[in-house]
Amino acid sequence: MPLLDHLMELRRRLIWSLATFVVAFLVCYHFSGEIYRFLAAPLASIMRQKGEQPHLIYTALYEAFFTYVRVAVFGAFFLSFPMMAIQAWIFIAPGLYRNEKKAFAPFLIATPLLFLAGAALAYYLVFPFAWKFFLSFQQLGGENQMGIELQARVSEYLNLVTKMIMAFGICFELPVVLTLLVRAGLVGTALLRRIRRYAYVGAFAIAAVIAPPDAITMLGLAIPLVGLYEVSILAARMVEPKPVTADDDEALPERGDAA
């Protein structure tokens, strides 16, 4: 296909992806209140358990509006990602051999599933424990004691929640990344096993940087990363190219004979 036809095809795929994102954004903005309440549900549940009325505040007139816009963008990314992946596959697939298509197909399925698994772990497991830990620092005021009460802003809460969901989702792509590297022959499973101890230290370092500064959230990300590294080694072993032996070299035809 000539270069101009490639560019035309790329433009069509980008238009489809952008149109899908715009439609998803409009839908998500219409339901932005419901989406935000879903994201805030773990915090609201902990507040009710403590006998408090769940609430968040905003201190600028435009803060709530732009928070809903960001919620819509966040939701649109999730809704439109399958279509974006399909369009990318349609553009790339004609240039791949049949065996290459078979090799990449499992990764296309595993990528969104692993991302959703990481996001679900953050939302259903890490958030309840982390929010309960943070709310434990509240104190009731009295005659001789100053009260300490949480007044969380809607924008700050959204920043924290989306950051953690994206961080957990991206970190759960570790098996896909390492397996692709092994499949391409850039690294081997023997090397992954040798650097295992350094990978464990790296997992805790990444968790300490990405997660909020508390042990619960950090361990909630670091421990799954360690487990995913071990899973990556097992998955990479199944797709690792076999080394070419001398017999295999003799079996291959010479370039002149093939011609």
GUDOMI-599368 format. One record per residue (C-alpha): x, y, z. Coordinates in Angstrom, 1 decimal. Layout:
BEGIN
[[X; Y; Z]]
...
//
This chain:
BEGIN
[[0.0; 0.0; 0.0]]
[[1.4; 3.4; -0.9]]
[[2.3; 5.9; 1.9]]
[[-0.6; 8.2; 1.1]]
[[-3.0; 5.2; 1.4]]
[[-1.5; 4.4; 4.8]]
[[-2.0; 7.9; 6.0]]
[[-5.6; 7.9; 4.8]]
[[-6.2; 4.6; 6.6]]
[[-4.6; 6.0; 9.8]]
[[-6.9; 9.1; 9.5]]
[[-10.0; 6.9; 9.3]]
[[-9.0; 4.9; 12.4]]
[[-8.2; 8.1; 14.3]]
[[-11.6; 9.6; 13.3]]
[[-13.4; 6.4; 14.5]]
[[-11.5; 6.5; 17.8]]
[[-12.1; 10.2; 18.4]]
[[-15.8; 10.0; 17.5]]
[[-16.2; 7.1; 19.9]]
[[-14.5; 9.0; 22.7]]
[[-16.7; 12.1; 22.1]]
[[-19.9; 10.0; 22.2]]
[[-18.6; 8.3; 25.3]]
[[-17.7; 11.6; 26.9]]
[[-21.2; 13.0; 26.3]]
[[-22.8; 9.9; 27.8]]
[[-20.5; 10.0; 30.8]]
[[-21.0; 13.7; 31.4]]
[[-24.8; 13.1; 31.5]]
[[-24.2; 10.5; 34.2]]
[[-21.2; 12.2; 35.8]]
[[-23.0; 12.6; 39.1]]
[[-23.7; 8.9; 39.3]]
[[-20.2; 8.0; 38.3]]
[[-18.7; 10.3; 40.9]]
[[-21.0; 8.8; 43.6]]
[[-19.8; 5.4; 42.5]]
[[-16.1; 6.5; 42.9]]
[[-17.0; 8.0; 46.3]]
[[-19.0; 5.0; 47.5]]
[[-16.1; 3.4; 49.5]]
[[-15.5; 6.7; 51.4]]
[[-19.2; 7.2; 52.0]]
[[-19.5; 3.7; 53.4]]
[[-16.7; 4.2; 55.9]]
[[-18.2; 7.6; 56.9]]
[[-21.6; 5.9; 57.6]]
[[-19.9; 3.2; 59.7]]
[[-18.5; 6.0; 61.8]]
[[-21.9; 7.6; 62.2]]
[[-21.1; 10.5; 60.0]]
[[-23.1; 12.0; 57.1]]
[[-21.1; 11.4; 53.9]]
[[-20.2; 14.6; 52.2]]
[[-17.5; 16.3; 50.2]]
[[-17.0; 20.0; 49.7]]
[[-15.8; 22.4; 47.0]]
[[-14.3; 25.7; 47.6]]
[[-14.4; 27.4; 44.2]]
[[-17.5; 28.1; 42.2]]
[[-16.2; 26.3; 39.1]]
[[-14.6; 23.3; 41.0]]
[[-17.6; 21.0; 40.9]]
[[-18.2; 21.7; 37.2]]
[[-14.6; 20.9; 36.2]]
[[-14.6; 17.9; 38.5]]
[[-17.6; 16.5; 36.6]]
[[-15.8; 17.2; 33.3]]
[[-12.8; 15.2; 34.5]]
[[-15.1; 12.4; 35.6]]
[[-16.6; 12.3; 32.1]]
[[-13.1; 12.2; 30.5]]
[[-12.1; 9.4; 32.9]]
[[-15.3; 7.4; 32.1]]
[[-15.0; 8.0; 28.4]]
[[-11.5; 6.6; 28.4]]
[[-12.8; 3.3; 29.8]]
[[-15.8; 3.1; 27.5]]
[[-13.9; 4.0; 24.3]]
[[-10.8; 2.0; 25.0]]
[[-12.1; -1.2; 23.3]]
[[-13.0; 0.7; 20.2]]
[[-9.6; 2.4; 20.1]]
[[-7.9; -1.0; 20.5]]
[[-10.0; -2.5; 17.7]]
[[-9.1; 0.4; 15.4]]
[[-5.4; 0.0; 16.2]]
[[-5.7; -3.7; 15.5]]
[[-7.5; -3.0; 12.1]]
[[-4.7; -0.7; 11.1]]
[[-1.8; -2.9; 12.2]]
[[-3.2; -6.4; 11.4]]
[[-2.8; -6.3; 7.6]]
[[1.0; -5.9; 8.0]]
[[1.4; -9.0; 10.2]]
[[1.9; -12.6; 9.2]]
[[-0.6; -15.2; 10.3]]
[[1.6; -16.5; 13.1]]
[[2.2; -13.0; 14.3]]
[[-1.5; -12.3; 14.5]]
[[-2.0; -15.5; 16.6]]
[[0.9; -14.5; 18.9]]
[[-0.5; -11.0; 19.5]]
[[-4.2; -11.9; 19.9]]
[[-3.9; -13.2; 23.5]]
[[-2.2; -10.0; 24.5]]
[[-5.0; -7.9; 23.1]]
[[-7.5; -9.8; 25.3]]
[[-5.2; -9.9; 28.4]]
[[-4.5; -6.2; 28.4]]
[[-8.0; -4.8; 29.2]]
[[-8.7; -7.7; 31.5]]
[[-5.5; -7.1; 33.6]]
[[-6.2; -3.4; 33.7]]
[[-9.7; -4.0; 35.0]]
[[-8.4; -6.5; 37.5]]
[[-5.9; -3.9; 38.9]]
[[-8.6; -1.2; 39.0]]
[[-11.0; -3.6; 40.8]]
[[-8.4; -4.5; 43.3]]
[[-7.8; -0.8; 44.1]]
[[-11.6; 0.0; 44.3]]
[[-12.9; -3.0; 46.2]]
[[-10.0; -4.0; 48.4]]
[[-7.5; -1.1; 48.9]]
[[-9.8; 1.8; 49.1]]
[[-11.9; 0.6; 52.0]]
[[-8.9; -0.2; 54.2]]
[[-7.0; 3.0; 53.2]]
[[-10.0; 5.3; 53.7]]
[[-10.7; 3.7; 57.1]]
[[-7.1; 4.3; 58.1]]
[[-7.1; 8.0; 57.0]]
[[-10.5; 8.7; 58.8]]
[[-9.1; 7.2; 62.0]]
[[-7.2; 10.4; 62.6]]
[[-10.4; 12.4; 63.2]]
[[-11.0; 13.6; 66.7]]
[[-14.1; 14.9; 68.4]]
[[-13.8; 18.4; 69.9]]
[[-14.5; 19.1; 73.5]]
[[-13.9; 21.8; 76.2]]
[[-10.2; 21.1; 76.5]]
[[-9.6; 19.5; 73.1]]
[[-9.6; 20.8; 69.6]]
[[-11.6; 18.7; 67.1]]
[[-10.1; 17.4; 63.9]]
[[-12.6; 16.7; 61.1]]
[[-12.2; 15.7; 57.5]]
[[-13.5; 18.2; 55.0]]
[[-12.4; 16.5; 51.7]]
[[-12.7; 18.5; 48.5]]
[[-14.3; 16.9; 45.5]]
[[-11.4; 17.7; 43.1]]
[[-8.8; 16.3; 45.5]]
[[-10.7; 13.1; 46.1]]
[[-11.1; 12.6; 42.4]]
[[-7.3; 13.2; 41.9]]
[[-6.5; 10.6; 44.5]]
[[-9.0; 8.0; 43.2]]
[[-8.2; 8.3; 39.5]]
[[-4.4; 8.3; 40.2]]
[[-4.7; 5.1; 42.2]]
[[-7.0; 3.3; 39.8]]
[[-4.8; 4.2; 36.8]]
[[-1.7; 3.2; 38.8]]
[[-3.0; -0.2; 39.8]]
[[-4.4; -0.8; 36.3]]
[[-1.1; 0.1; 34.5]]
[[1.0; -1.9; 37.0]]
[[-1.1; -5.0; 36.4]]
[[0.0; -4.8; 32.8]]
[[3.4; -6.1; 33.9]]
[[2.8; -9.7; 32.7]]
[[1.9; -8.4; 29.2]]
[[5.0; -6.2; 29.0]]
[[7.4; -8.8; 30.2]]
[[5.9; -11.6; 28.1]]
[[6.1; -9.4; 25.0]]
[[9.8; -8.7; 25.7]]
[[10.5; -12.3; 26.1]]
[[8.5; -13.2; 22.9]]
[[10.5; -10.6; 21.0]]
[[13.7; -12.1; 22.3]]
[[14.9; -8.9; 24.1]]
[[15.1; -10.6; 27.5]]
[[14.9; -14.3; 28.6]]
[[13.2; -16.0; 31.5]]
[[16.7; -16.9; 32.9]]
[[17.5; -13.2; 33.2]]
[[14.1; -12.6; 34.9]]
[[14.8; -15.2; 37.4]]
[[18.3; -13.9; 38.1]]
[[17.1; -10.3; 38.8]]
[[14.1; -11.5; 40.9]]
[[15.3; -9.9; 44.1]]
[[15.9; -6.6; 42.4]]
[[12.4; -6.8; 40.9]]
[[11.0; -7.2; 44.4]]
[[12.8; -4.2; 45.6]]
[[11.6; -2.3; 42.5]]
[[8.0; -3.3; 43.2]]
[[8.1; -1.8; 46.7]]
[[9.8; 1.3; 45.4]]
[[7.2; 1.8; 42.7]]
[[4.4; 1.3; 45.2]]
[[6.0; 3.8; 47.6]]
[[6.2; 6.5; 44.8]]
[[2.7; 5.9; 43.3]]
[[0.6; 5.0; 46.3]]
[[-0.3; 7.5; 49.1]]
[[2.2; 7.5; 52.0]]
[[0.6; 4.7; 54.1]]
[[1.6; 1.1; 54.6]]
[[-1.8; -0.3; 53.6]]
[[-1.9; 1.2; 50.1]]
[[1.7; 0.6; 49.5]]
[[1.5; -3.1; 50.4]]
[[-1.8; -3.4; 48.5]]
[[0.1; -2.5; 45.3]]
[[3.6; -4.0; 46.0]]
[[2.4; -7.5; 47.0]]
[[0.3; -8.0; 43.8]]
[[3.3; -6.6; 41.7]]
[[5.5; -9.3; 43.2]]
[[2.9; -11.9; 42.4]]
[[2.5; -10.6; 38.9]]
[[6.3; -10.8; 38.3]]
[[6.2; -14.5; 39.2]]
[[3.2; -14.9; 36.9]]
[[5.1; -13.1; 34.2]]
[[8.0; -15.6; 34.4]]
[[5.6; -18.5; 34.1]]
[[3.7; -16.9; 31.1]]
[[7.0; -15.9; 29.4]]
[[8.3; -19.4; 29.7]]
[[5.5; -20.7; 27.5]]
[[6.1; -18.2; 24.7]]
[[9.9; -17.9; 24.9]]
[[11.6; -18.7; 21.6]]
[[13.6; -21.9; 21.6]]
[[17.3; -21.5; 21.0]]
[[18.5; -22.5; 17.6]]
[[20.7; -25.6; 17.7]]
[[23.4; -26.8; 15.3]]
[[21.0; -29.3; 13.8]]
[[18.4; -26.6; 13.2]]
[[21.1; -24.5; 11.4]]
[[21.9; -27.5; 9.1]]
[[18.2; -28.0; 8.4]]
[[17.8; -24.4; 7.2]]
[[18.3; -23.9; 3.5]]
[[21.1; -21.7; 2.3]]
[[20.1; -18.3; 1.0]]
[[21.3; -19.3; -2.5]]
[[19.4; -22.6; -2.4]]
[[16.2; -20.9; -1.3]]
[[16.6; -18.5; -4.2]]
//
